[in-house]
Amino acid sequence: MSRTFVIIASKAVTTPFNLNDLAGSAGRMDLVCRFISQSLFISHGVRRDSTAYAVLKGPPEPVKILRFEGGEVRYLAPDERNIAGMINKALKAEVKCGWTRVSPGVYVSRMELADLLEELSERGRIYYLREDGVDVDGVELINPVFVAGDHTGVSPEDEEIILERCSEIVSLGKVPYQADQCVTILNYLLDRRAER
Ligand SMILES: C[S@@+](CC[C@H](N)C(=O)[O-])C[C@H]1O[C@@H](n2cnc3c(N)ncnc32)[C@H](O)[C@@H]1O
């Protein structure tokens, strides 16, 4: 079974940035790095069945989408700075049609959110994460693709695109979590369900 996590990073920049200012001039790239880290890494290992996508919508060249495949990545460590360095490498790459590989398991694309969700609907069921959704406890999650917003949530335009393609709006409860915390909770939940 696969698991896929998508973050829509509305402010994250789309050209190389200063590694010393991830939360400032890089447009909350710290959130994106933590999201990728929590999607892929466990203690001393990588989740081979997990994939993380970051939809970068900040200036100056939106949209760019990053893809990190747990089954393929090498030369990647869980800390924010290391992941940010890899993102910088992806943002320097000349992006061709479709996905451009920048390192083992790391890809960049110029596709739009709608195209990404069309592609991911082939991989599994799409669940939109929102506090007011149906309780995740009652939802069967088969090859789930989870879509989350950043610190600003999801714009009305992007929400329309997601709602057209998702199976369900799913909630982790009333507490508002950061996107990377949602990933940690969902990975735990999926791990526990797999053990049973
Ligand atoms: C920091 S929250 C967004 C906060 C933003 N101010 C808002 O009101 O939408 C980041 C994202 O995590 C997800 N999220 C946070 N808490 C959640 C919860 N309890 N259940 C489901 N998704 C949640 C949502 O996708 C949200 O867009």
The ligand as an ORCA input file, in Angstrom:
! r2SCAN-3c Opt
* xyz 0 1
  C      -1.794     25.326      9.916
  S      -3.159     24.579      9.124
  C      -3.921     25.965      8.284
  C      -4.363     27.053      9.180
  C      -5.062     28.183      8.452
  N      -4.985     29.352      9.265
  C      -6.531     27.827      8.175
  O      -7.381     28.314      8.900
  O      -6.811     27.065      7.250
  C      -2.415     23.740      7.786
  C      -3.225     22.675      7.130
  O      -3.200     21.484      7.920
  C      -4.414     20.775      7.758
  N      -4.997     20.620      9.105
  C      -4.632     21.246     10.239
  N      -5.321     20.796     11.296
  C      -6.165     19.837     10.834
  C      -7.138     18.979     11.444
  N      -7.398     19.021     12.731
  N      -7.795     18.104     10.638
  C      -7.527     18.033      9.306
  N      -6.604     18.814      8.688
  C      -5.939     19.707      9.430
  C      -5.279     21.555      6.794
  O      -5.114     21.033      5.497
  C      -4.692     22.952      6.893
  O      -4.883     23.689      5.716
*
